[in-house]
Amino acid sequence: MTTWQPFEEGRTLGHIGSEGGEIVQDDEHPGGARITLERGCLRAPFAITCGIYGWMVHTRFLADEETAQHAVAALKPALAEIVALIPSEDAADEAQRLEAVAAAVAAFTERYP
């Protein structure tokens, strides 16, 4: 399994994120996904924003740090599974795989509201 790496080599940590909180964790998957954990957000104590480049952006709001950390740990492999479905430009089964990615994204947002 490909490992997640700090986004921009960790330079975003401590900055304000998209939900108005301090970024405390910000990781990127080399296949094209990102997950950001913020603390002290405008709408909730914690927010996790995750995305797959060109496919989706999804935010979860959580009440405490322990729950947020567990959620990040669960979201990373789920995002990596979707990234693995994305076809290369020369894939023979591209249409079928595109449908599979769209279905996986819909299932992901339903599973992690």
C-alpha positions in Angstrom: 0.0 0.0 0.0 1.3 3.4 -0.9 1.9 5.6 2.1 0.5 9.0 2.8 3.0 11.9 3.1 2.8 15.3 4.7 1.2 17.8 2.3 3.7 20.4 1.1 6.3 18.8 3.4 4.3 19.9 6.5 4.4 23.6 5.7 0.6 23.9 6.0 0.6 22.9 9.7 -0.5 25.7 11.9 -2.1 27.6 9.1 -5.9 28.3 8.9 -7.7 25.7 6.8 -10.8 25.8 4.7 -13.1 25.4 7.7 -11.5 28.3 9.6 -9.5 26.1 12.0 -5.9 25.5 12.6 -4.5 22.7 10.5 -3.1 20.0 12.8 -2.6 17.3 10.2 -2.5 17.5 6.4 -1.5 14.5 4.3 -1.5 13.7 0.6 -1.7 10.3 -1.2 0.6 10.1 -4.2 -2.3 8.7 -6.2 -4.1 12.1 -5.9 -5.9 12.4 -2.6 -5.6 14.7 0.4 -6.9 14.7 3.9 -6.7 17.7 6.3 -7.6 17.8 10.0 -8.4 21.2 11.5 -9.0 22.2 15.2 -11.1 25.1 16.4 -13.2 25.4 13.3 -16.0 27.9 12.7 -18.8 25.2 12.7 -17.4 22.5 15.0 -14.4 21.8 17.2 -12.8 19.6 14.5 -13.2 19.2 10.8 -11.8 16.7 8.4 -11.7 17.8 4.7 -10.8 15.0 2.3 -10.7 15.0 -1.4 -9.7 13.1 -4.5 -8.3 15.4 -7.1 -10.8 15.9 -9.9 -13.4 13.7 -8.2 -14.7 15.0 -4.9 -14.2 17.1 -1.8 -16.0 16.0 1.4 -15.9 17.5 4.9 -16.9 15.9 8.2 -17.4 17.8 11.4 -16.5 16.2 14.8 -16.9 17.1 18.4 -13.6 15.9 19.9 -10.0 15.2 19.0 -10.0 11.4 19.8 -13.0 10.8 17.5 -11.4 13.0 14.8 -8.1 11.1 14.9 -9.9 7.8 14.7 -11.9 9.2 11.7 -8.7 10.2 9.9 -7.3 6.8 10.4 -10.4 5.2 8.9 -10.7 7.7 6.0 -7.2 7.2 4.7 -7.5 3.6 3.6 -11.1 4.3 2.3 -9.7 7.1 0.1 -6.8 5.0 -1.1 -9.2 2.3 -2.2 -11.0 4.8 -4.4 -7.8 6.3 -5.8 -6.8 2.7 -6.8 -10.0 2.5 -8.9 -9.2 5.6 -11.0 -8.2 4.3 -14.5 -5.2 5.5 -16.4 -5.8 7.4 -19.6 -5.0 4.3 -21.7 -7.1 1.8 -19.7 -9.1 -0.5 -21.9 -12.0 -0.7 -19.4 -12.0 3.1 -18.7 -15.8 3.6 -18.9 -16.4 0.7 -16.5 -13.8 1.9 -14.1 -15.1 5.5 -14.2 -18.5 4.2 -13.1 -16.9 2.2 -10.3 -15.1 5.3 -9.1 -18.3 7.3 -9.1 -20.1 4.6 -7.2 -17.3 4.4 -4.7 -17.3 8.1 -4.1 -21.1 8.0 -3.5 -20.7 5.1 -1.1 -17.8 6.9 0.7 -19.8 10.1 1.3 -22.8 8.0 2.5 -20.6 5.9 4.8 -18.8 8.9 6.3 -21.3 11.7 6.6 
